[in-house]
């Protein structure tokens, strides 16, 4: 693992792109998402007890972590390219995201629509981040050991 280097600029750019994509995705599918989780817009804006600043901070932190892990997987699996980033993202999505959500939703007896909203978001989001961190060639001096 000593050859793996984290490029924090690429990771931060990927995380910001992920954050923006998430906002767009859940804005487009807001009504379907809320119906699928059995909530209302009122609940979303007033009843959660969590401030939007905390929600956004957690979202961006999770995107940073996901982009960093994707960068590690991309580098550990071979050549550091956008194609490799997309491939790693798709494999990770299929092996962990799609299967985890499928198990959760089959036992929660949720609709296919909410399953598709979540898993579709994660597939495109991971591919977006994987393409960014995979394509970014300049590596920083921060090595994992």
C-alpha positions, 0 to 999 in steps of 0.5 A: 500500500505504500504506492497509494497516494491520496490527492486531496484536491481531487478528493475534495473536488469529487466530494463537492461534485457529489454534494451538488449531484445529491442536492439535484437528485433529491430535488428532482425526486423529492416528492417520490422520495418523501412518499417512499419513506412515508414523510412530508415536506413539513417533516423534512423542514421542521420536525427532524430536530437536526439543523440543515448545517449538521445535515450538510456537514455530514453529507460532505464528510461522507462524500469526502470519505467515499471519494478517498476510499474510491481513490484507494480502490482505484490505485490498488486495482491497477492503472489510475484512470477515469475508466478504472475509477468508473469500473471500481465505482460500478463494482463497489456499487453492485457488490455492496450498495445494491445488495445492501439496499436490496436486503434492507428493502425486501425486509422493510417491504418498501416499493421498488421506486424508493429502492431505485431512487436510492440505488440509482443515486448511489450508482451515478454518484460513485461513478461521478466520484470515481471518474474524477479521482481516477482521472486526476493524475497529479498525486499528492505527497500523502502516502498510505502506509 
